[in-house]
């Protein structure tokens, strides 16, 4: 299995701290804690092979939700992760620049497929790369690179058969920063994640949009029936529910502000993030992480940057109060 | 998408024949029409990333259900199809013999990854191959190759770094023919499909069992969180429900006998199959297929063997009566 550290592993947390009496408050991911309500699922969605016409409806709904062109090539997968696993097949052995620090699986997956991977701190350092990968807004610091710069870079890369991969895993909370409206341009490949914003990471659903050559290749690598029937139905319902999405953006923005206020009041320095998570710095971050873990609250450490912690959003007043209480205990 | 013809595509059937007033009776797949009842799913299974400890529980349950050794390397995937897509990565560019005619995706997936594929009619013709692929019992004719012969072949192949792939997609209805009890031997890789026997093809769940080198590689290619949380929970419930499985084997056997009797009474010659589908021959098979389609009953034709049809099982008395009535109409 993957050697990249991730949030969300409650079994590992229990192995370290035991099972908390009040249950885990898992703030170690960027998953919305106010999930889209799973609609009733027609039994045939479980029983039959996933149906082509329903998959087509899902892809049309996703394009509309992401403001992509109606004819933009798009493919659905059982989670964005498996697309990240397959992307290196599009450019075997390429020189790849990953704009970091960022989500660790990008570098790991390219390296596992014999790419030459350079982790770079700015796009200026990526000039020699055939493939450039970035997360926008970035995880964990929320850095946003403007669309104009991204589209110019995609054009440059396309001119030499290269590829710009823009992982928009958290773009629902910064929709104006998305380049999905340009999907289909040569040299540009966009990843969208369903589970984070909709709070349904367990269903595994993600999309890639891009030029026909790349999207067709990904679809062939995934094969038929890659997305489960229930995920197709839930995806259609959620991605077409603009009212819920608009209201949720406002709620997440308010919750992120409240979290930032709480953390800064407890001596953390804000280091960015998105409305789905906040990155903070604290000289005693490792001790805070352990203290929270003992209180049943899981947050995300960064082994190579020990002063940083990433906090997901508490989903309700009770969870905010519980976090505040744990932060108030002297170490 | 895949160019291999498959059953189960109701949208394509409606494009040809229109939507039937009574709804489709889909007999075009080998999926059990008496599905395992989907248990209530804890909301956290939808919301959280799939948990490692629940995945481990699923893998242990699957090993026990398949009578595999408790330490046999095993990996779960979102459907067997994606494992079939990935298998060629285990032996790049190999000379592959596929024992056919059989499920079309095996040959297509190896060919797509630059393997040299030979479709052979008997194992004697596979002597020069580095990889041998077969489905046991075979789809569509139900041919079973004995375990002793398979294990000897796996040993031969292992001695020259080759691989025997045994796709046991329908082995639940012929459990004594399975080689899963030998999983872990070098040279032997076994595929198991969840959705067919349990009648839940929409959830997408499959397994590979084999030697550590191959299973670890497949797990790395799939990446973390490949199986959705709800599929993990449903899989644990169904694979551990021995009572349901035993009763279902008896019910499927009775239904398959009833189907065979009905088809032979209408002039079809039985050409094999399993307790999940029957293969039959009829000089007017193409006209029967069209007549059934117009009556809203979808069965599986074979474009390159036009006298054959494959019938899945009707799931209840009403569907048997409907099929009998449609077969009784003069063409």
Boltz contact constraints between the chains, C-beta under 6 A:
constraints:
  - contact:
      token1: [A, 1]
      token2: [B, 219]
      max_distance: 6.0
  - contact:
      token1: [A, 2]
      token2: [B, 224]
      max_distance: 6.0
  - contact:
      token1: [A, 8]
      token2: [B, 49]
      max_distance: 6.0
  - contact:
      token1: [A, 9]
      token2: [B, 52]
      max_distance: 6.0
  - contact:
      token1: [A, 11]
      token2: [B, 52]
      max_distance: 6.0
  - contact:
      token1: [A, 11]
      token2: [B, 53]
      max_distance: 6.0
  - contact:
      token1: [A, 35]
      token2: [B, 47]
      max_distance: 6.0
  - contact:
      token1: [A, 38]
      token2: [B, 46]
      max_distance: 6.0
  - contact:
      token1: [A, 45]
      token2: [B, 202]
      max_distance: 6.0
  - contact:
      token1: [A, 46]
      token2: [B, 38]
      max_distance: 6.0
  - contact:
      token1: [A, 46]
      token2: [B, 200]
      max_distance: 6.0
  - contact:
      token1: [A, 46]
      token2: [B, 202]
      max_distance: 6.0
  - contact:
      token1: [A, 46]
      token2: [B, 203]
      max_distance: 6.0
  - contact:
      token1: [A, 47]
      token2: [B, 35]
      max_distance: 6.0
  - contact:
      token1: [A, 47]
      token2: [B, 199]
      max_distance: 6.0
  - contact:
      token1: [A, 47]
      token2: [B, 200]
      max_distance: 6.0
  - contact:
      token1: [A, 47]
      token2: [B, 202]
      max_distance: 6.0
  - contact:
      token1: [A, 48]
      token2: [B, 202]
      max_distance: 6.0
  - contact:
      token1: [A, 49]
      token2: [B, 8]
      max_distance: 6.0
  - contact:
      token1: [A, 49]
      token2: [B, 201]
      max_distance: 6.0
  - contact:
      token1: [A, 50]
      token2: [B, 202]
      max_distance: 6.0
  - contact:
      token1: [A, 52]
      token2: [B, 9]
      max_distance: 6.0
  - contact:
      token1: [A, 52]
      token2: [B, 11]
      max_distance: 6.0
  - contact:
      token1: [A, 53]
      token2: [B, 11]
      max_distance: 6.0
  - contact:
      token1: [A, 78]
      token2: [B, 78]
      max_distance: 6.0
  - contact:
      token1: [A, 79]
      token2: [B, 225]
      max_distance: 6.0
  - contact:
      token1: [A, 81]
      token2: [B, 223]
      max_distance: 6.0
  - contact:
      token1: [A, 81]
      token2: [B, 225]
      max_distance: 6.0
  - contact:
      token1: [A, 82]
      token2: [B, 223]
      max_distance: 6.0
  - contact:
      token1: [A, 85]
      token2: [B, 223]
      max_distance: 6.0
  - contact:
      token1: [A, 199]
      token2: [B, 47]
      max_distance: 6.0
  - contact:
      token1: [A, 200]
      token2: [B, 46]
      max_distance: 6.0
  - contact:
      token1: [A, 201]
      token2: [B, 49]
      max_distance: 6.0
  - contact:
      token1: [A, 202]
      token2: [B, 45]
      max_distance: 6.0
  - contact:
      token1: [A, 202]
      token2: [B, 46]
      max_distance: 6.0
  - contact:
      token1: [A, 202]
      token2: [B, 47]
      max_distance: 6.0
  - contact:
      token1: [A, 202]
      token2: [B, 48]
      max_distance: 6.0
  - contact:
      token1: [A, 202]
      token2: [B, 50]
      max_distance: 6.0
  - contact:
      token1: [A, 202]
      token2: [B, 228]
      max_distance: 6.0
  - contact:
      token1: [A, 202]
      token2: [B, 229]
      max_distance: 6.0
  - contact:
      token1: [A, 203]
      token2: [B, 46]
      max_distance: 6.0
  - contact:
      token1: [A, 203]
      token2: [B, 228]
      max_distance: 6.0
  - contact:
      token1: [A, 204]
      token2: [B, 228]
      max_distance: 6.0
  - contact:
      token1: [A, 219]
      token2: [B, 1]
      max_distance: 6.0
  - contact:
      token1: [A, 223]
      token2: [B, 81]
      max_distance: 6.0
  - contact:
      token1: [A, 223]
      token2: [B, 82]
      max_distance: 6.0
  - contact:
      token1: [A, 223]
      token2: [B, 85]
      max_distance: 6.0
  - contact:
      token1: [A, 224]
      token2: [B, 2]
      max_distance: 6.0
  - contact:
      token1: [A, 225]
      token2: [B, 79]
      max_distance: 6.0
  - contact:
      token1: [A, 225]
      token2: [B, 81]
      max_distance: 6.0
  - contact:
      token1: [A, 228]
      token2: [B, 202]
      max_distance: 6.0
  - contact:
      token1: [A, 228]
      token2: [B, 203]
      max_distance: 6.0
  - contact:
      token1: [A, 228]
      token2: [B, 204]
      max_distance: 6.0
  - contact:
      token1: [A, 229]
      token2: [B, 202]
      max_distance: 6.0
